[in-house]
Amino acid sequence: MAFDVDGARRVVGRILDDKLEVWRDSAGRTDDHLDEETGQLVRPAPDEVLIWNGLGAIMPFGRPAITTPLEGSLVQQPPTTDYQAVLPVDTPELRPDDVLRNAGSVRKGGPRDPQLVGRRFRISDANLGTYSVIRIVRVQVID
C-alpha cells in the first residue's frame, strides 16, 4: 500500500514561493585565466550554464545561539551565513559549488525576506535530505 502524499505536496507547495535559478560552471576553475597585472584569476564570460529554474524557498539554517558564559551574562553569537534551500523533489541533482540565485518571489504581499532577492548562494552540501515532497540543501551566501 502506497502512502498518499498529495496533501503534503499542496501544503509544502505554499511555502515554495521564491523564484530560484541554479547555475553550474561545468569547467570549474580550469578555464579561468590569470590576469598578470592584478594576480587574480579571471573567469571567462559567460562561464555558467543555467541547469534549473523554478519555485523553492530560501530560509535561515539556524538562529543565533544564546549561551550563558561562566559569569552568567548572556552572549549572542554572530549569525551564521548558512541558509537552507527547500526545493521540489524533482529538482535535478545538485553539486557542491553550484550557484543558486534568488530571482524574485511570487508571494502575495512580496517576498518573505526582501534582502534575499537578487542574492547568490553556493551549494555547500548537495543534499541534507530528500523527502517524498521536497529536497533540502545547505547553501552559503556568496553576494
The first five atom37 places (N, CA, C, CB, O) and aatype in JSON, in Angstrom:
{
  "aatype": [12, 0, 13, 3, 19, 3, 7, 0, 1, 1, 19, 19, 7, 1, 9, 10, 3, 3, 11, 10, 6, 19, 17, 1, 3, 15, 0, 7, 1, 16, 3, 3, 8, 10, 3, 6, 6, 16, 7, 5, 10, 19, 1, 14, 0, 14, 3, 6, 19, 10, 9, 17, 2, 7, 10, 7, 0, 9, 12, 14, 13, 7, 1, 14, 0, 9, 16, 16, 14, 10, 6, 7, 15, 10, 19, 5, 5, 14, 14, 16, 16, 3, 18, 5, 0, 19, 10, 14, 19, 3, 16, 14, 6, 10, 1, 14, 3, 3, 19, 10, 1, 2, 0, 7, 15, 19, 1, 11, 7, 7, 14, 1, 3, 14, 5, 10, 19, 7, 1, 1, 13, 1, 9, 15, 3, 0, 2, 10, 7, 16, 18, 15, 19, 9, 1, 9, 19, 1, 19, 5, 19, 9, 3],
  "atom_mask": [
    [1, 1, 1, 1, 1],
    [1, 1, 1, 1, 1],
    [1, 1, 1, 1, 1],
    [1, 1, 1, 1, 1],
    [1, 1, 1, 1, 1],
    [1, 1, 1, 1, 1],
    [1, 1, 1, 0, 1],
    [1, 1, 1, 1, 1],
    [1, 1, 1, 1, 1],
    [1, 1, 1, 1, 1],
    [1, 1, 1, 1, 1],
    [1, 1, 1, 1, 1],
    [1, 1, 1, 0, 1],
    [1, 1, 1, 1, 1],
    [1, 1, 1, 1, 1],
    [1, 1, 1, 1, 1],
    [1, 1, 1, 1, 1],
    [1, 1, 1, 1, 1],
    [1, 1, 1, 1, 1],
    [1, 1, 1, 1, 1],
    [1, 1, 1, 1, 1],
    [1, 1, 1, 1, 1],
    [1, 1, 1, 1, 1],
    [1, 1, 1, 1, 1],
    [1, 1, 1, 1, 1],
    [1, 1, 1, 1, 1],
    [1, 1, 1, 1, 1],
    [1, 1, 1, 0, 1],
    [1, 1, 1, 1, 1],
    [1, 1, 1, 1, 1],
    [1, 1, 1, 1, 1],
    [1, 1, 1, 1, 1],
    [1, 1, 1, 1, 1],
    [1, 1, 1, 1, 1],
    [1, 1, 1, 1, 1],
    [1, 1, 1, 1, 1],
    [1, 1, 1, 1, 1],
    [1, 1, 1, 1, 1],
    [1, 1, 1, 0, 1],
    [1, 1, 1, 1, 1],
    [1, 1, 1, 1, 1],
    [1, 1, 1, 1, 1],
    [1, 1, 1, 1, 1],
    [1, 1, 1, 1, 1],
    [1, 1, 1, 1, 1],
    [1, 1, 1, 1, 1],
    [1, 1, 1, 1, 1],
    [1, 1, 1, 1, 1],
    [1, 1, 1, 1, 1],
    [1, 1, 1, 1, 1],
    [1, 1, 1, 1, 1],
    [1, 1, 1, 1, 1],
    [1, 1, 1, 1, 1],
    [1, 1, 1, 0, 1],
    [1, 1, 1, 1, 1],
    [1, 1, 1, 0, 1],
    [1, 1, 1, 1, 1],
    [1, 1, 1, 1, 1],
    [1, 1, 1, 1, 1],
    [1, 1, 1, 1, 1],
    [1, 1, 1, 1, 1],
    [1, 1, 1, 0, 1],
    [1, 1, 1, 1, 1],
    [1, 1, 1, 1, 1],
    [1, 1, 1, 1, 1],
    [1, 1, 1, 1, 1],
    [1, 1, 1, 1, 1],
    [1, 1, 1, 1, 1],
    [1, 1, 1, 1, 1],
    [1, 1, 1, 1, 1],
    [1, 1, 1, 1, 1],
    [1, 1, 1, 0, 1],
    [1, 1, 1, 1, 1],
    [1, 1, 1, 1, 1],
    [1, 1, 1, 1, 1],
    [1, 1, 1, 1, 1],
    [1, 1, 1, 1, 1],
    [1, 1, 1, 1, 1],
    [1, 1, 1, 1, 1],
    [1, 1, 1, 1, 1],
    [1, 1, 1, 1, 1],
    [1, 1, 1, 1, 1],
    [1, 1, 1, 1, 1],
    [1, 1, 1, 1, 1],
    [1, 1, 1, 1, 1],
    [1, 1, 1, 1, 1],
    [1, 1, 1, 1, 1],
    [1, 1, 1, 1, 1],
    [1, 1, 1, 1, 1],
    [1, 1, 1, 1, 1],
    [1, 1, 1, 1, 1],
    [1, 1, 1, 1, 1],
    [1, 1, 1, 1, 1],
    [1, 1, 1, 1, 1],
    [1, 1, 1, 1, 1],
    [1, 1, 1, 1, 1],
    [1, 1, 1, 1, 1],
    [1, 1, 1, 1, 1],
    [1, 1, 1, 1, 1],
    [1, 1, 1, 1, 1],
    [1, 1, 1, 1, 1],
    [1, 1, 1, 1, 1],
    [1, 1, 1, 1, 1],
    [1, 1, 1, 0, 1],
    [1, 1, 1, 1, 1],
    [1, 1, 1, 1, 1],
    [1, 1, 1, 1, 1],
    [1, 1, 1, 1, 1],
    [1, 1, 1, 0, 1],
    [1, 1, 1, 0, 1],
    [1, 1, 1, 1, 1],
    [1, 1, 1, 1, 1],
    [1, 1, 1, 1, 1],
    [1, 1, 1, 1, 1],
    [1, 1, 1, 1, 1],
    [1, 1, 1, 1, 1],
    [1, 1, 1, 1, 1],
    [1, 1, 1, 0, 1],
    [1, 1, 1, 1, 1],
    [1, 1, 1, 1, 1],
    [1, 1, 1, 1, 1],
    [1, 1, 1, 1, 1],
    [1, 1, 1, 1, 1],
    [1, 1, 1, 1, 1],
    [1, 1, 1, 1, 1],
    [1, 1, 1, 1, 1],
    [1, 1, 1, 1, 1],
    [1, 1, 1, 1, 1],
    [1, 1, 1, 0, 1],
    [1, 1, 1, 1, 1],
    [1, 1, 1, 1, 1],
    [1, 1, 1, 1, 1],
    [1, 1, 1, 1, 1],
    [1, 1, 1, 1, 1],
    [1, 1, 1, 1, 1],
    [1, 1, 1, 1, 1],
    [1, 1, 1, 1, 1],
    [1, 1, 1, 1, 1],
    [1, 1, 1, 1, 1],
    [1, 1, 1, 1, 1],
    [1, 1, 1, 1, 1],
    [1, 1, 1, 1, 1],
    [1, 1, 1, 1, 1]
  ],
  "atom_positions": [
    [[0.84, -1.17, 0.0], [0.0, 0.0, 0.0], [0.89, 1.25, 0.0], [-0.96, -0.01, 1.22], [1.75, 1.4, 0.86]],
    [[0.67, 2.12, -0.97], [1.47, 3.34, -1.1], [0.87, 4.44, -0.22], [1.53, 3.81, -2.58], [-0.34, 4.52, -0.05]],
    [[1.74, 5.25, 0.31], [1.34, 6.37, 1.16], [1.0, 7.55, 0.25], [2.47, 6.75, 2.17], [1.79, 7.93, -0.6]],
    [[-0.18, 8.14, 0.44], [-0.62, 9.26, -0.37], [-0.04, 10.56, 0.19], [-2.17, 9.33, -0.41], [-0.36, 10.95, 1.31]],
    [[0.81, 11.24, -0.59], [1.48, 12.47, -0.12], [0.95, 13.71, -0.85], [2.99, 12.36, -0.33], [1.55, 14.78, -0.75]],
    [[-0.16, 13.58, -1.56], [-0.7, 14.73, -2.3], [-1.04, 15.91, -1.38], [-1.93, 14.31, -3.07], [-0.79, 17.06, -1.74]],
    [[-1.61, 15.63, -0.21], [-1.93, 16.7, 0.74], [-0.67, 17.41, 1.22], [0.0, 0.0, 0.0], [-0.65, 18.64, 1.34]],
    [[0.37, 16.63, 1.51], [1.64, 17.22, 1.95], [2.25, 18.06, 0.83], [2.63, 16.12, 2.38], [2.82, 19.12, 1.1]],
    [[2.14, 17.6, -0.41], [2.66, 18.38, -1.54], [1.96, 19.73, -1.65], [2.5, 17.59, -2.85], [2.6, 20.75, -1.91]],
    [[0.66, 19.76, -1.44], [-0.08, 21.02, -1.52], [0.35, 21.98, -0.41], [-1.6, 20.77, -1.44], [0.52, 23.17, -0.64]],
    [[0.51, 21.46, 0.81], [0.91, 22.3, 1.93], [2.32, 22.84, 1.72], [0.84, 21.52, 3.25], [2.56, 24.04, 1.88]],
    [[3.25, 21.97, 1.35], [4.64, 22.39, 1.13], [4.72, 23.33, -0.06], [5.55, 21.17, 0.9], [5.51, 24.27, -0.06]],
    [[3.91, 23.1, -1.08], [3.9, 23.95, -2.26], [3.6, 25.41, -1.93], [0.0, 0.0, 0.0], [4.01, 26.3, -2.67]],
    [[2.89, 25.66, -0.84], [2.56, 27.03, -0.45], [3.77, 27.8, 0.05], [1.49, 27.03, 0.61], [3.79, 29.03, -0.03]],
    [[4.79, 27.11, 0.56], [5.98, 27.84, 1.03], [7.02, 27.99, -0.07], [6.6, 27.11, 2.23], [7.97, 28.76, 0.08]],
    [[6.85, 27.29, -1.18], [7.81, 27.39, -2.28], [7.41, 28.58, -3.16], [7.86, 26.06, -3.12], [6.8, 28.41, -4.22]],
    [[7.76, 29.77, -2.69], [7.31, 30.98, -3.39], [8.45, 31.89, -3.83], [6.38, 31.76, -2.5], [8.2, 33.01, -4.29]],
    [[9.69, 31.43, -3.71], [10.83, 32.17, -4.25], [11.14, 31.65, -5.65], [12.09, 32.05, -3.32], [11.14, 30.44, -5.88]],
    [[11.4, 32.56, -6.58], [11.83, 32.15, -7.93], [13.34, 31.91, -7.86], [11.45, 33.24, -9.03], [14.11, 32.84, -7.65]],
    [[13.74, 30.68, -8.05], [15.15, 30.31, -7.9], [15.73, 29.82, -9.22], [15.31, 29.23, -6.83], [15.03, 29.28, -10.07]],
    [[17.03, 30.03, -9.37], [17.78, 29.54, -10.53], [19.02, 28.82, -10.0], [18.18, 30.72, -11.52], [19.63, 29.26, -9.02]],
    [[19.39, 27.73, -10.65], [20.63, 27.03, -10.3], [21.55, 27.08, -11.51], [20.36, 25.54, -9.86], [21.18, 26.67, -12.61]],
    [[22.76, 27.59, -11.28], [23.76, 27.75, -12.33], [24.95, 26.84, -12.03], [24.22, 29.22, -12.44], [25.3, 26.65, -10.87]],
    [[25.56, 26.29, -13.07], [26.72, 25.41, -12.89], [27.84, 25.85, -13.82], [26.35, 23.94, -13.16], [27.63, 26.1, -15.0]],
    [[29.04, 25.94, -13.26], [30.26, 26.2, -14.04], [30.84, 24.82, -14.36], [31.3, 27.13, -13.24], [31.59, 24.26, -13.56]],
    [[30.49, 24.28, -15.52], [30.87, 22.9, -15.84], [32.37, 22.7, -15.98], [30.19, 22.46, -17.11], [32.86, 21.6, -15.73]],
    [[33.1, 23.73, -16.35], [34.55, 23.6, -16.48], [35.26, 23.91, -15.16], [35.07, 24.51, -17.57], [36.47, 23.72, -15.05]],
    [[34.51, 24.4, -14.18], [35.12, 24.74, -12.9], [36.14, 25.85, -13.06], [0.0, 0.0, 0.0], [35.92, 26.8, -13.82]],
    [[37.22, 25.74, -12.37], [38.25, 26.77, -12.45], [39.28, 26.49, -13.54], [38.95, 26.91, -11.11], [40.21, 27.26, -13.72]],
    [[39.11, 25.39, -14.26], [40.12, 25.02, -15.26], [40.15, 25.96, -16.45], [39.87, 23.61, -15.74], [41.16, 26.02, -17.15]],
    [[39.06, 26.69, -16.7], [39.06, 27.61, -17.83], [39.32, 29.06, -17.42], [37.73, 27.52, -18.56], [39.28, 29.96, -18.26]],
    [[39.58, 29.3, -16.15], [39.93, 30.64, -15.68], [41.36, 30.97, -16.14], [39.82, 30.75, -14.13], [42.19, 30.07, -16.29]],
    [[41.62, 32.24, -16.36], [42.98, 32.62, -16.75], [43.52, 33.68, -15.79], [43.0, 33.15, -18.22], [42.76, 34.42, -15.16]],
    [[44.82, 33.75, -15.68], [45.48, 34.65, -14.74], [45.66, 36.02, -15.36], [46.84, 34.07, -14.32], [46.24, 36.16, -16.44]],
    [[45.17, 37.04, -14.66], [45.42, 38.43, -15.05], [46.75, 38.8, -14.39], [44.23, 39.41, -14.61], [46.82, 38.96, -13.17]],
    [[47.79, 38.92, -15.19], [49.14, 39.12, -14.65], [49.3, 40.48, -13.98], [50.17, 38.97, -15.74], [50.19, 40.64, -13.14]],
    [[48.48, 41.46, -14.32], [48.58, 42.77, -13.69], [48.03, 42.76, -12.27], [47.85, 43.82, -14.52], [48.6, 43.38, -11.37]],
    [[46.92, 42.05, -12.06], [46.29, 42.04, -10.74], [46.63, 40.79, -9.94], [44.78, 42.15, -10.89], [46.49, 40.79, -8.71]],
    [[47.08, 39.74, -10.61], [47.35, 38.49, -9.91], [46.1, 37.69, -9.59], [0.0, 0.0, 0.0], [46.15, 36.72, -8.84]],
    [[44.96, 38.09, -10.17], [43.69, 37.43, -9.91], [43.33, 36.48, -11.04], [42.58, 38.46, -9.72], [43.67, 36.71, -12.2]],
    [[42.63, 35.39, -10.68], [42.07, 34.51, -11.71], [40.8, 35.14, -12.24], [41.8, 33.08, -11.14], [39.95, 35.57, -11.47]],
    [[40.67, 35.2, -13.53], [39.52, 35.82, -14.19], [38.72, 34.73, -14.89], [39.97, 36.93, -15.2], [39.28, 33.9, -15.61]],
    [[37.42, 34.75, -14.67], [36.55, 33.77, -15.29], [36.13, 34.26, -16.67], [35.3, 33.5, -14.4], [35.84, 35.44, -16.85]],
    [[36.11, 33.37, -17.64], [35.6, 33.78, -18.95], [34.1, 34.05, -18.86], [35.9, 32.69, -20.03], [33.41, 33.5, -17.99]],
    [[33.6, 34.89, -19.74], [32.17, 35.19, -19.71], [31.54, 34.74, -21.01], [31.91, 36.71, -19.47], [32.13, 35.0, -22.06]],
    [[30.42, 34.09, -21.04], [29.72, 33.56, -19.88], [30.38, 32.28, -19.41], [28.23, 33.32, -20.2], [30.9, 31.5, -20.21]],
    [[30.37, 32.07, -18.12], [31.08, 30.93, -17.54], [30.15, 29.89, -16.94], [32.04, 31.42, -16.49], [30.57, 28.76, -16.71]],
    [[28.9, 30.26, -16.67], [27.98, 29.35, -16.02], [26.79, 29.05, -16.93], [27.49, 29.94, -14.68], [26.43, 29.85, -17.79]],
    [[26.22, 27.87, -16.73], [25.08, 27.42, -17.51], [23.89, 27.22, -16.58], [25.41, 26.11, -18.29], [24.04, 26.61, -15.52]],
    [[22.73, 27.73, -16.96], [21.51, 27.53, -16.17], [21.09, 26.07, -16.28], [20.37, 28.48, -16.66], [20.85, 25.57, -17.37]],
    [[20.99, 25.38, -15.13], [20.58, 23.97, -15.17], [19.17, 23.75, -14.63], [21.55, 23.12, -14.39], [18.57, 22.71, -14.88]],
    [[18.63, 24.74, -13.89], [17.27, 24.59, -13.36], [16.75, 25.95, -12.95], [17.23, 23.59, -12.16], [17.51, 26.79, -12.46]],
    [[15.46, 26.17, -13.15], [14.79, 27.31, -12.53], [13.38, 26.88, -12.18], [14.78, 28.56, -13.48], [12.76, 26.08, -12.88]],
    [[12.88, 27.42, -11.09], [11.56, 27.06, -10.62], [11.31, 27.67, -9.26], [0.0, 0.0, 0.0], [12.05, 28.54, -8.81]],
    [[10.24, 27.2, -8.61], [9.9, 27.74, -7.3], [10.53, 26.92, -6.19], [8.38, 27.77, -7.12], [10.59, 25.69, -6.25]],
    [[11.0, 27.62, -5.17], [11.59, 27.0, -3.99], [11.51, 28.0, -2.86], [0.0, 0.0, 0.0], [10.74, 28.96, -2.92]],
    [[12.3, 27.78, -1.82], [12.34, 28.72, -0.7], [13.74, 28.72, -0.11], [11.28, 28.34, 0.39], [14.38, 27.68, 0.0]],
    [[14.21, 29.9, 0.27], [15.48, 30.03, 0.97], [15.16, 30.49, 2.38], [16.46, 31.03, 0.25], [14.48, 31.5, 2.58]],
    [[15.66, 29.73, 3.36], [15.36, 30.01, 4.76], [16.63, 29.94, 5.58], [14.3, 29.03, 5.3], [17.57, 29.25, 5.21]],
    [[16.66, 30.67, 6.7], [17.83, 30.57, 7.58], [18.01, 29.13, 8.04], [17.68, 31.51, 8.81], [17.04, 28.42, 8.3]],
    [[19.27, 28.71, 8.13], [19.57, 27.34, 8.56], [19.38, 27.2, 10.06], [20.99, 26.95, 8.17], [18.94, 26.15, 10.54]],
    [[19.72, 28.24, 10.78], [19.58, 28.2, 12.23], [19.55, 29.61, 12.76], [0.0, 0.0, 0.0], [19.89, 30.55, 12.05]],
    [[19.17, 29.75, 13.96], [19.12, 31.05, 14.61], [20.4, 31.27, 15.41], [17.87, 31.17, 15.53], [21.06, 30.29, 15.78]],
    [[20.77, 32.52, 15.68], [21.93, 32.76, 16.53], [21.75, 32.1, 17.89], [22.17, 34.28, 16.71], [20.67, 32.15, 18.48]],
    [[22.79, 31.48, 18.37], [22.72, 30.78, 19.65], [22.87, 31.77, 20.8], [23.8, 29.69, 19.74], [23.67, 32.7, 20.72]],
    [[22.12, 31.57, 21.84], [22.29, 32.36, 23.06], [22.87, 31.41, 24.1], [20.93, 33.01, 23.54], [22.25, 30.4, 24.44]],
    [[24.03, 31.74, 24.59], [24.7, 30.88, 25.55], [24.94, 31.65, 26.85], [26.04, 30.35, 24.98], [24.95, 32.88, 26.85]],
    [[25.12, 30.93, 27.92], [25.38, 31.55, 29.2], [26.83, 31.3, 29.59], [24.42, 31.01, 30.28], [27.19, 30.17, 29.93]],
    [[27.7, 32.34, 29.56], [29.09, 32.18, 29.98], [29.18, 31.97, 31.49], [29.92, 33.4, 29.57], [28.16, 32.02, 32.19]],
    [[30.38, 31.73, 31.98], [30.6, 31.45, 33.4], [30.12, 32.57, 34.3], [32.06, 31.18, 33.66], [29.59, 32.31, 35.38]],
    [[30.3, 33.83, 33.89], [29.88, 34.96, 34.72], [28.36, 35.1, 34.79], [30.49, 36.24, 34.19], [27.86, 35.86, 35.62]],
    [[27.65, 34.4, 33.95], [26.19, 34.46, 33.99], [25.58, 35.48, 33.05], [0.0, 0.0, 0.0], [24.35, 35.58, 32.98]],
    [[26.4, 36.25, 32.31], [25.82, 37.21, 31.36], [25.52, 36.5, 30.05], [26.78, 38.41, 31.13], [26.19, 35.54, 29.67]],
    [[24.5, 36.99, 29.37], [24.11, 36.38, 28.1], [24.95, 36.94, 26.97], [22.62, 36.62, 27.82], [25.22, 38.14, 26.91]],
    [[25.36, 36.06, 26.07], [26.14, 36.45, 24.9], [25.41, 35.94, 23.68], [27.61, 35.9, 24.96], [25.03, 34.77, 23.62]],
    [[25.23, 36.8, 22.71], [24.61, 36.36, 21.47], [25.7, 36.14, 20.44], [23.56, 37.39, 20.97], [26.45, 37.06, 20.11]],
    [[25.78, 34.92, 19.93], [26.78, 34.57, 18.93], [26.4, 35.21, 17.59], [26.91, 33.03, 18.8], [25.22, 35.41, 17.32]],
    [[27.38, 35.53, 16.75], [27.04, 36.12, 15.44], [26.24, 35.13, 14.6], [28.32, 36.53, 14.69], [26.43, 33.92, 14.71]],
    [[25.34, 35.65, 13.76], [24.53, 34.75, 12.95], [25.37, 34.02, 11.91], [23.41, 35.53, 12.26], [26.42, 34.5, 11.49]],
    [[24.89, 32.89, 11.52], [25.58, 32.08, 10.52], [25.26, 32.6, 9.12], [25.18, 30.6, 10.64], [24.23, 33.23, 8.91]],
    [[26.15, 32.34, 8.17], [25.88, 32.68, 6.78], [25.26, 31.5, 6.05], [27.16, 33.14, 6.07], [25.02, 31.56, 4.84]],
    [[25.0, 30.43, 6.77], [24.38, 29.26, 6.17], [22.87, 29.43, 6.09], [24.73, 28.0, 6.98], [22.22, 29.9, 7.03]],
    [[22.33, 29.04, 4.97], [20.9, 29.01, 4.76], [20.56, 27.62, 4.24], [20.42, 30.14, 3.77], [21.46, 26.84, 3.91]],
    [[19.29, 27.33, 4.16], [18.87, 26.1, 3.51], [17.91, 26.45, 2.39], [18.21, 25.12, 4.52], [17.08, 27.35, 2.52]],
    [[18.05, 25.73, 1.31], [17.13, 25.91, 0.19], [16.18, 24.71, 0.19], [17.9, 26.04, -1.18], [16.62, 23.56, 0.22]],
    [[14.91, 25.0, 0.16], [13.89, 23.97, 0.07], [13.42, 23.96, -1.37], [12.68, 24.23, 1.08], [12.93, 24.96, -1.89]],
    [[13.6, 22.81, -2.03], [13.34, 22.7, -3.46], [12.36, 21.57, -3.73], [14.64, 22.48, -4.24], [12.22, 20.67, -2.91]],
    [[11.69, 21.6, -4.88], [10.83, 20.47, -5.24], [11.66, 19.19, -5.37], [10.07, 20.75, -6.56], [12.84, 19.25, -5.71]],
    [[11.05, 18.07, -5.1], [11.78, 16.79, -5.11], [12.28, 16.45, -6.52], [10.89, 15.67, -4.59], [13.24, 15.68, -6.65]],
    [[11.66, 17.0, -7.56], [12.08, 16.68, -8.92], [13.18, 17.6, -9.45], [10.89, 16.74, -9.85], [13.5, 17.57, -10.64]],
    [[13.76, 18.43, -8.57], [14.9, 19.26, -8.96], [16.05, 18.36, -9.38], [15.33, 20.21, -7.78], [16.28, 17.34, -8.73]],
    [[16.78, 18.69, -10.44], [17.9, 17.83, -10.84], [18.96, 17.75, -9.73], [18.54, 18.35, -12.13], [19.0, 18.6, -8.85]],
    [[19.79, 16.74, -9.8], [20.84, 16.56, -8.8], [21.76, 17.77, -8.78], [21.64, 15.27, -9.08], [22.25, 18.21, -9.82]],
    [[21.98, 18.3, -7.59], [22.84, 19.47, -7.43], [24.2, 19.03, -6.92], [22.2, 20.5, -6.46], [24.33, 17.99, -6.27]],
    [[25.2, 19.83, -7.22], [26.58, 19.52, -6.81], [27.11, 20.64, -5.93], [27.49, 19.32, -8.04], [26.68, 21.79, -6.06]],
    [[28.04, 20.31, -5.03], [28.7, 21.4, -4.3], [29.32, 22.38, -5.29], [29.78, 20.85, -3.32], [29.85, 21.97, -6.33]],
    [[29.26, 23.63, -4.97], [29.75, 24.76, -5.78], [28.79, 25.18, -6.89], [31.07, 24.4, -6.39], [29.08, 26.16, -7.58]],
    [[27.67, 24.48, -7.1], [26.63, 25.05, -7.96], [26.18, 26.35, -7.3], [25.42, 24.04, -8.17], [26.28, 26.5, -6.09]],
    [[25.68, 27.28, -8.1], [25.26, 28.58, -7.58], [23.74, 28.68, -7.7], [25.96, 29.75, -8.34], [23.18, 28.47, -8.78]],
    [[23.09, 29.01, -6.59], [21.66, 29.2, -6.55], [21.39, 30.7, -6.43], [21.01, 28.41, -5.36], [21.97, 31.37, -5.58]],
    [[20.53, 31.22, -7.28], [20.23, 32.66, -7.29], [18.75, 32.86, -7.0], [20.61, 33.31, -8.65], [17.9, 32.19, -7.6]],
    [[18.45, 33.77, -6.09], [17.07, 34.13, -5.8], [16.67, 35.23, -6.78], [16.89, 34.59, -4.31], [17.11, 36.37, -6.65]],
    [[15.83, 34.89, -7.76], [15.47, 35.82, -8.83], [14.2, 36.62, -8.52], [15.28, 35.06, -10.12], [13.82, 37.48, -9.31]],
    [[13.57, 36.35, -7.41], [12.35, 37.09, -7.08], [11.4, 36.25, -6.26], [0.0, 0.0, 0.0], [11.78, 35.23, -5.68]],
    [[10.15, 36.68, -6.23], [9.15, 35.99, -5.41], [7.79, 36.08, -6.09], [9.09, 36.59, -4.0], [7.49, 37.05, -6.78]],
    [[6.98, 35.05, -5.89], [5.6, 35.07, -6.36], [4.65, 35.2, -5.18], [5.29, 33.8, -7.17], [3.43, 35.08, -5.35]],
    [[5.18, 35.43, -4.01], [4.39, 35.52, -2.78], [3.53, 36.78, -2.79], [5.31, 35.51, -1.55], [4.01, 37.87, -3.1]],
    [[2.25, 36.64, -2.46], [1.36, 37.79, -2.34], [1.89, 38.69, -1.23], [-0.11, 37.35, -2.04], [2.2, 38.21, -0.14]],
    [[1.99, 39.97, -1.5], [2.48, 40.89, -0.49], [3.99, 41.03, -0.49], [0.0, 0.0, 0.0], [4.55, 41.75, 0.34]],
    [[4.67, 40.35, -1.41], [6.13, 40.48, -1.51], [6.87, 39.31, -0.88], [0.0, 0.0, 0.0], [6.26, 38.47, -0.22]],
    [[8.17, 39.27, -1.09], [8.97, 38.14, -0.6], [9.02, 38.09, 0.93], [10.39, 38.23, -1.15], [8.85, 39.1, 1.61]],
    [[9.24, 36.87, 1.45], [9.4, 36.68, 2.89], [10.54, 37.53, 3.43], [9.64, 35.2, 3.22], [10.41, 38.17, 4.48]],
    [[11.66, 37.54, 2.71], [12.82, 38.33, 3.11], [13.31, 39.09, 1.89], [13.96, 37.43, 3.72], [14.05, 38.54, 1.08]],
    [[12.91, 40.37, 1.73], [13.29, 41.13, 0.54], [14.8, 41.25, 0.34], [12.69, 42.51, 0.62], [15.25, 41.43, -0.79]],
    [[15.58, 41.15, 1.42], [17.03, 41.27, 1.29], [17.67, 40.07, 0.61], [17.65, 41.46, 2.65], [18.82, 40.14, 0.18]],
    [[16.94, 38.96, 0.49], [17.49, 37.78, -0.18], [17.27, 37.81, -1.69], [16.87, 36.53, 0.4], [17.91, 37.06, -2.42]],
    [[16.36, 38.67, -2.17], [16.1, 38.75, -3.61], [17.34, 39.31, -4.31], [14.84, 39.65, -3.9], [17.87, 40.34, -3.91]],
    [[17.78, 38.61, -5.34], [18.97, 39.01, -6.09], [20.26, 38.41, -5.53], [0.0, 0.0, 0.0], [21.3, 38.49, -6.18]],
    [[20.21, 37.83, -4.35], [21.42, 37.26, -3.74], [21.76, 35.93, -4.39], [21.22, 37.07, -2.22], [20.91, 35.23, -4.94]],
    [[23.05, 35.62, -4.32], [23.54, 34.35, -4.85], [24.1, 33.52, -3.69], [24.63, 34.57, -5.94], [24.68, 34.05, -2.75]],
    [[23.9, 32.22, -3.79], [24.32, 31.28, -2.76], [25.09, 30.14, -3.41], [23.09, 30.75, -1.97], [24.79, 29.72, -4.53]],
    [[26.09, 29.65, -2.7], [26.86, 28.49, -3.15], [26.29, 27.25, -2.47], [28.39, 28.65, -2.85], [26.08, 27.24, -1.26]],
    [[26.04, 26.21, -3.26], [25.59, 24.94, -2.68], [26.78, 24.37, -1.92], [25.07, 23.94, -3.8], [27.83, 24.1, -2.51]],
    [[26.63, 24.17, -0.61], [27.74, 23.64, 0.18], [27.54, 22.16, 0.48], [27.9, 24.42, 1.48], [28.51, 21.4, 0.47]],
    [[26.33, 21.74, 0.73], [26.01, 20.32, 0.9], [24.95, 20.0, -0.13], [25.52, 19.99, 2.37], [23.86, 20.57, -0.12]],
    [[25.27, 19.08, -1.02], [24.37, 18.81, -2.13], [23.02, 18.26, -1.67], [25.0, 17.85, -3.1], [22.03, 18.42, -2.38]],
    [[22.98, 17.63, -0.53], [21.72, 17.04, -0.11], [21.68, 16.84, 1.39], [21.49, 15.73, -0.83], [22.32, 15.93, 1.91]],
    [[20.93, 17.69, 2.09], [20.72, 17.47, 3.52], [19.61, 16.46, 3.74], [20.38, 18.8, 4.23], [19.61, 15.74, 4.75]],
    [[18.7, 16.4, 2.82], [17.61, 15.45, 2.95], [16.69, 15.51, 1.76], [0.0, 0.0, 0.0], [16.42, 16.58, 1.22]],
    [[16.22, 14.35, 1.36], [15.21, 14.28, 0.32], [14.05, 13.52, 0.91], [15.75, 13.6, -0.99], [14.2, 12.43, 1.45]],
    [[12.91, 14.12, 0.8], [11.71, 13.52, 1.37], [10.75, 13.25, 0.22], [11.07, 14.44, 2.45], [11.09, 13.47, -0.94]],
    [[9.57, 12.79, 0.52], [8.61, 12.45, -0.53], [8.19, 13.66, -1.34], [7.4, 11.8, 0.07], [7.76, 13.52, -2.49]],
    [[8.29, 14.85, -0.77], [7.77, 16.03, -1.45], [8.79, 17.14, -1.65], [6.62, 16.56, -0.68], [8.56, 18.02, -2.48]],
    [[9.91, 17.14, -0.93], [10.89, 18.23, -1.04], [12.31, 17.7, -0.98], [10.66, 19.28, 0.06], [12.56, 16.57, -0.55]],
    [[13.24, 18.54, -1.41], [14.67, 18.3, -1.26], [15.24, 19.51, -0.52], [15.39, 18.08, -2.67], [14.9, 20.65, -0.85]],
    [[16.09, 19.27, 0.45], [16.69, 20.37, 1.23], [18.2, 20.33, 1.04], [16.32, 20.26, 2.75], [18.84, 19.28, 1.22]],
    [[18.78, 21.47, 0.67], [20.23, 21.58, 0.5], [20.73, 22.76, 1.33], [20.62, 21.76, -1.01], [20.01, 23.74, 1.52]],
    [[21.96, 22.66, 1.82], [22.58, 23.77, 2.56], [23.27, 24.67, 1.57], [23.59, 23.25, 3.63], [23.96, 24.2, 0.67]],
    [[23.08, 25.98, 1.74], [23.71, 26.96, 0.87], [24.38, 28.03, 1.72], [22.67, 27.59, -0.09], [24.0, 28.25, 2.87]],
    [[25.38, 28.7, 1.14], [26.09, 29.79, 1.82], [26.04, 31.03, 0.95], [27.55, 29.39, 2.14], [26.13, 30.94, -0.28]],
    [[25.9, 32.17, 1.57], [25.81, 33.45, 0.85], [27.11, 33.71, 0.1], [25.49, 34.62, 1.84], [28.2, 33.6, 0.68]],
    [[27.01, 34.06, -1.18], [28.16, 34.5, -1.97], [28.14, 36.02, -2.03], [28.14, 33.88, -3.42], [29.1, 36.68, -1.63]],
    [[27.04, 36.56, -2.53], [26.87, 38.02, -2.62], [25.42, 38.37, -2.77], [27.67, 38.6, -3.79], [25.08, 39.55, -2.86]]
  ]
}
